Amino acid sequence: MKNRTNSVLGLLPVLFGFFIMGFCDIVGITSDYVQRTFGWSSTMTGFVPSMVFIWFLFLGIPVGNAMNRWGRKNTVLISMGVTVIGMFLPLAVYNGVTCMIAYALLGIGNAMLQVSLNPLLSNVISSQKMLTSSLTAGQVIKAVSSLVGPEIVMMAVTMFGEANWYYCFPILGVVTILSALWLLLVPVRREQASESGISFGETFGLLKDKTILILFFGILFIVGVDVGTNFISSKLMSVRFAWSEDQVKFAPQVYFFSRTVGALLGAVLLSRISGVKYFRINILLCILSVLALMFSGNAMVSLVCIGGVGFFASSVFSIIYSAALSARADKANQISGLMITAVAGGGIVTPVMGFGIDMAGMIGGLAIILLCVLYLTYCAYRIKAA
């Protein structure tokens, strides 16, 4: 009974870490304020999400190696420390450069957190079934954080004025501090330390396998769809339908809510049907959602389409990730590190979208999302159904 109580006490602060993981999604709505504040073009603004997500490309494997020495809990705490520094930096000096640095530190902290938090769950849970359930619960908590993020931004704008929109950062910083203190004060069993690491050459050499290469780009483009839809949703509603600043927050919230519902439904259905078949059905419906969004002239229809993209794309990441692990089960650790680096797709796709918006308006940006979804359709039909 005592062991079970200790397990629950250790599980709660770890799960709350997923709430911190969701903070990176404020990049969608806050990029609008950055653009207006500094008068940036859509192309320049497209680099704001890049500053958050590009770090997965560089940090996935090194942090995984360092975590063998530091320990998972310590790595999570370090990631939160990096996040806190980033969130308070604009209070000291506020300009375009420090804002970009703040986003970069948010991204670095988030990359480290994603590498270390998922495996930390296995330190407090021994049952494989409970581990899977807890990972799902963690993703739901992350989605709730994504839903709350726009509200925190709007609360800062309401309280301090649009010019001080960046006051949302220290609010997130305080929550991160509380999360770190909670985890620090709760005993969590440490895994056995290891000095062994995975070389870059060995890991990236796995891309010579055509299946792994296709799945790697699948992860890159599904994250691109996720971040890209979040990035463009509020802008689209503002430009096409003249929605106010208070109204546009509902666009990313509809997206994240739909993604949460889709993930929960997917978790149930994927235990009963083939993941690849589910992938194929959903990605075709996702294409229809993007096409309808490109040419919609009605605000409510556009919101439904934004939600449709979130709903139909919600389980794709986990399906591709699982397919990659299954394809090379003998190289599970290397595959895991490799797929984490592909999360950098969120930082690669948005600058291209920004350029597309500058060249052809909202349709130009949405066309980039459509290209990503079309690749994912190719990926879905290249994976062998179980």
URNORKA-V526812 format. One record per residue. N is the residue number from 1. RES is the residue in one letter. SS is DSSP state (2 for helix, 1 for strand, 0 for the rest). OMEGA is omega in radians with two decimals (none if undefined). BURIAL is # if it has 16 or more other ideal C-beta (glycine too) atoms within 10 Angstrom, else .. Layout:
# URNORKA-V526812
[[N	RES	SS	OMEGA	BURIAL] [N	RES	SS	OMEGA	BURIAL]]
This chain:
# URNORKA-V526812
[[1	M	0	-3.14	.] [2	K	2	3.13	.] [3	N	2	3.14	.] [4	R	2	3.12	.] [5	T	2	3.12	.] [6	N	2	3.13	.] [7	S	2	3.13	#] [8	V	2	3.13	.] [9	L	2	3.11	.] [10	G	2	-3.09	#] [11	L	2	-3.02	#] [12	L	2	3.13	.] [13	P	2	3.09	#] [14	V	2	3.11	#] [15	L	2	3.13	#] [16	F	2	3.07	#] [17	G	2	3.10	#] [18	F	2	3.06	#] [19	F	2	3.09	#] [20	I	2	3.14	#] [21	M	2	-3.11	#] [22	G	2	-3.09	#] [23	F	2	-3.09	#] [24	C	2	-3.09	#] [25	D	2	3.05	#] [26	I	2	-3.11	#] [27	V	2	-3.14	#] [28	G	2	-3.07	#] [29	I	2	-3.11	#] [30	T	2	3.11	#] [31	S	2	3.07	#] [32	D	2	-3.14	#] [33	Y	2	3.08	#] [34	V	2	-3.11	#] [35	Q	2	-3.13	#] [36	R	2	-3.09	.] [37	T	2	-3.03	#] [38	F	2	3.09	.] [39	G	0	-3.10	.] [40	W	0	3.01	#] [41	S	0	3.09	.] [42	S	2	3.11	#] [43	T	2	3.13	#] [44	M	2	-3.14	#] [45	T	2	3.12	#] [46	G	2	3.11	#] [47	F	2	3.11	#] [48	V	2	3.05	#] [49	P	2	3.11	#] [50	S	2	-3.13	#] [51	M	2	3.12	#] [52	V	2	-2.92	#] [53	F	2	-3.09	#] [54	I	0	-3.06	#] [55	W	2	3.07	#] [56	F	2	-3.13	#] [57	L	2	-3.04	#] [58	F	2	-2.96	.] [59	L	2	-3.05	#] [60	G	2	-3.09	#] [61	I	2	3.12	#] [62	P	2	3.13	#] [63	V	2	3.08	#] [64	G	2	3.09	#] [65	N	2	-3.13	#] [66	A	2	-3.13	#] [67	M	2	3.07	#] [68	N	2	-3.13	#] [69	R	2	-3.08	.] [70	W	2	-3.00	#] [71	G	0	-3.05	#] [72	R	2	-3.12	#] [73	K	2	3.13	#] [74	N	2	3.13	.] [75	T	2	3.07	#] [76	V	2	-3.13	#] [77	L	2	3.10	#] [78	I	2	-3.14	#] [79	S	2	3.13	#] [80	M	2	3.08	#] [81	G	2	3.09	#] [82	V	2	3.12	#] [83	T	2	-3.12	#] [84	V	2	3.12	#] [85	I	2	3.14	#] [86	G	2	-3.07	#] [87	M	2	3.13	#] [88	F	2	-3.09	#] [89	L	2	-3.11	#] [90	P	2	3.09	#] [91	L	2	-3.14	.] [92	A	2	3.12	.] [93	V	0	-3.10	.] [94	Y	0	3.00	.] [95	N	0	-3.09	.] [96	G	2	-3.11	.] [97	V	2	-3.11	.] [98	T	2	3.07	#] [99	C	2	3.11	#] [100	M	2	3.10	.] [101	I	2	3.11	#] [102	A	2	3.09	#] [103	Y	2	3.14	#] [104	A	2	3.13	#] [105	L	2	3.04	#] [106	L	2	3.14	#] [107	G	2	3.12	#] [108	I	2	3.11	#] [109	G	2	-3.12	#] [110	N	2	3.10	#] [111	A	2	3.11	#] [112	M	2	-3.12	#] [113	L	2	-3.11	#] [114	Q	2	3.12	#] [115	V	2	-2.97	#] [116	S	2	-3.00	#] [117	L	2	-3.14	#] [118	N	2	3.11	#] [119	P	2	3.12	.] [120	L	2	3.10	#] [121	L	2	-3.12	#] [122	S	2	3.08	.] [123	N	2	-3.11	#] [124	V	2	-3.13	#] [125	I	0	-3.11	#] [126	S	0	-3.12	.] [127	S	0	3.13	.] [128	Q	2	3.13	.] [129	K	2	3.12	.] [130	M	2	3.12	.] [131	L	2	3.10	.] [132	T	2	3.12	.] [133	S	2	-3.12	.] [134	S	2	3.07	#] [135	L	2	3.09	#] [136	T	2	3.11	#] [137	A	2	3.10	#] [138	G	2	3.12	#] [139	Q	2	3.08	#] [140	V	2	3.11	.] [141	I	2	3.08	#] [142	K	2	3.13	#] [143	A	2	3.09	#] [144	V	2	3.09	#] [145	S	2	3.12	#] [146	S	2	3.10	#] [147	L	2	-3.08	#] [148	V	2	-3.06	#] [149	G	2	3.12	#] [150	P	2	3.12	#] [151	E	2	3.10	.] [152	I	2	3.10	#] [153	V	2	-3.12	#] [154	M	2	3.09	#] [155	M	2	3.11	.] [156	A	2	3.14	#] [157	V	2	-3.13	#] [158	T	2	-3.07	.] [159	M	2	-2.98	.] [160	F	2	-3.14	.] [161	G	0	-3.08	.] [162	E	2	-3.13	.] [163	A	2	-3.13	.] [164	N	2	-3.13	.] [165	W	0	-3.07	#] [166	Y	0	3.04	#] [167	Y	2	3.03	#] [168	C	2	-3.12	#] [169	F	2	3.12	#] [170	P	2	3.06	#] [171	I	2	3.09	.] [172	L	2	3.12	#] [173	G	2	3.13	#] [174	V	2	3.11	.] [175	V	2	3.12	#] [176	T	2	3.09	#] [177	I	2	3.13	#] [178	L	2	3.11	.] [179	S	2	-3.14	#] [180	A	2	3.13	#] [181	L	2	3.12	.] [182	W	2	3.14	.] [183	L	2	-3.12	#] [184	L	2	-3.05	.] [185	L	2	-3.11	.] [186	V	0	3.13	#] [187	P	0	3.07	.] [188	V	0	-3.13	#] [189	R	0	3.14	.] [190	R	0	3.08	.] [191	E	0	3.14	.] [192	Q	0	-3.13	.] [193	A	0	3.14	.] [194	S	0	3.10	.] [195	E	0	-3.09	.] [196	S	0	3.14	.] [197	G	0	3.14	.] [198	I	0	-3.09	#] [199	S	0	3.08	.] [200	F	2	-3.09	.] [201	G	2	-3.13	.] [202	E	2	-3.10	.] [203	T	2	-3.11	#] [204	F	2	3.04	.] [205	G	2	3.11	.] [206	L	2	3.13	#] [207	L	2	3.04	.] [208	K	2	3.04	.] [209	D	0	-3.04	#] [210	K	2	3.13	.] [211	T	2	3.14	#] [212	I	2	3.13	#] [213	L	2	3.13	.] [214	I	2	-3.11	#] [215	L	2	3.09	#] [216	F	2	3.10	#] [217	F	2	3.04	#] [218	G	2	3.08	#] [219	I	2	-3.12	#] [220	L	2	-3.06	#] [221	F	2	3.09	#] [222	I	2	3.05	#] [223	V	2	3.07	#] [224	G	2	3.08	#] [225	V	2	-3.11	#] [226	D	2	-3.10	#] [227	V	2	-3.12	#] [228	G	2	3.13	#] [229	T	2	3.06	#] [230	N	2	-3.09	#] [231	F	2	-2.99	#] [232	I	2	-2.98	#] [233	S	2	-3.12	#] [234	S	2	3.12	#] [235	K	2	-3.12	#] [236	L	2	-3.10	#] [237	M	2	3.12	#] [238	S	2	-3.07	#] [239	V	2	-3.05	.] [240	R	2	-2.98	.] [241	F	2	3.07	#] [242	A	0	3.09	.] [243	W	0	3.12	#] [244	S	0	3.13	.] [245	E	2	-3.13	#] [246	D	2	-3.12	.] [247	Q	2	-3.00	.] [248	V	2	3.13	#] [249	K	2	-3.11	#] [250	F	2	-3.13	#] [251	A	2	3.08	#] [252	P	2	3.12	#] [253	Q	2	3.07	#] [254	V	2	3.13	#] [255	Y	2	-3.08	#] [256	F	2	3.09	#] [257	F	2	-3.14	#] [258	S	2	3.11	#] [259	R	2	3.12	#] [260	T	2	3.12	#] [261	V	2	3.13	.] [262	G	2	3.13	#] [263	A	2	3.12	#] [264	L	2	3.11	#] [265	L	2	3.13	.] [266	G	2	3.12	#] [267	A	2	3.12	#] [268	V	2	-3.05	.] [269	L	2	-3.10	.] [270	L	0	3.05	#] [271	S	0	-3.07	.] [272	R	0	-3.10	.] [273	I	0	3.14	.] [274	S	0	3.12	.] [275	G	2	-3.11	#] [276	V	2	3.10	#] [277	K	2	3.11	.] [278	Y	2	3.09	#] [279	F	2	-3.07	#] [280	R	2	3.14	#] [281	I	2	-3.06	.] [282	N	2	-3.09	#] [283	I	2	3.06	#] [284	L	2	3.09	.] [285	L	2	3.10	.] [286	C	2	3.08	#] [287	I	2	-3.14	#] [288	L	2	3.13	.] [289	S	2	-3.13	#] [290	V	2	3.13	#] [291	L	2	3.12	.] [292	A	2	3.14	.] [293	L	2	-3.12	#] [294	M	2	-3.00	#] [295	F	2	-3.13	.] [296	S	0	3.06	#] [297	G	0	-3.12	.] [298	N	0	-3.05	.] [299	A	2	-3.10	#] [300	M	2	3.09	.] [301	V	2	3.12	.] [302	S	2	3.11	#] [303	L	2	3.11	#] [304	V	2	3.13	#] [305	C	2	3.07	#] [306	I	2	3.07	#] [307	G	2	3.12	#] [308	G	2	3.10	#] [309	V	2	3.13	#] [310	G	2	-3.09	#] [311	F	2	-3.03	#] [312	F	2	3.13	#] [313	A	2	-2.96	#] [314	S	0	-3.07	#] [315	S	0	-3.03	#] [316	V	2	-3.12	#] [317	F	2	-3.08	#] [318	S	2	3.13	#] [319	I	2	3.13	#] [320	I	2	-3.13	#] [321	Y	2	3.13	#] [322	S	2	3.13	.] [323	A	2	3.12	#] [324	A	2	3.11	#] [325	L	2	-3.13	#] [326	S	2	-3.09	#] [327	A	2	3.12	#] [328	R	0	-3.11	#] [329	A	2	-3.14	.] [330	D	2	-3.13	.] [331	K	2	-3.00	#] [332	A	2	-3.11	.] [333	N	2	3.13	.] [334	Q	2	3.13	#] [335	I	2	-3.14	#] [336	S	2	3.12	#] [337	G	2	-3.13	#] [338	L	2	-3.12	#] [339	M	2	3.09	#] [340	I	2	3.13	#] [341	T	2	-3.12	#] [342	A	2	3.08	#] [343	V	2	3.07	#] [344	A	2	3.09	#] [345	G	2	3.10	#] [346	G	2	3.13	#] [347	G	2	-3.13	#] [348	I	2	-3.03	#] [349	V	2	-3.01	#] [350	T	2	3.06	#] [351	P	2	3.09	#] [352	V	2	3.08	#] [353	M	2	3.12	#] [354	G	2	3.08	#] [355	F	2	3.11	#] [356	G	2	3.11	#] [357	I	2	3.12	#] [358	D	2	-3.07	#] [359	M	2	-2.99	.] [360	A	2	3.13	.] [361	G	2	-3.08	.] [362	M	2	3.12	#] [363	I	2	3.11	.] [364	G	2	3.11	#] [365	G	2	-3.14	#] [366	L	2	3.11	#] [367	A	2	3.11	#] [368	I	2	3.07	#] [369	I	2	3.13	#] [370	L	2	3.11	#] [371	L	2	3.10	#] [372	C	2	-3.13	#] [373	V	2	3.11	#] [374	L	2	3.06	.] [375	Y	2	-3.14	#] [376	L	2	3.05	#] [377	T	2	3.05	#] [378	Y	2	3.13	.] [379	C	2	-3.11	#] [380	A	2	-3.09	#] [381	Y	2	3.01	.] [382	R	2	3.11	.] [383	I	0	3.12	#] [384	K	0	3.10	.] [385	A	0	-3.14	.] [386	A	0	none	.]]
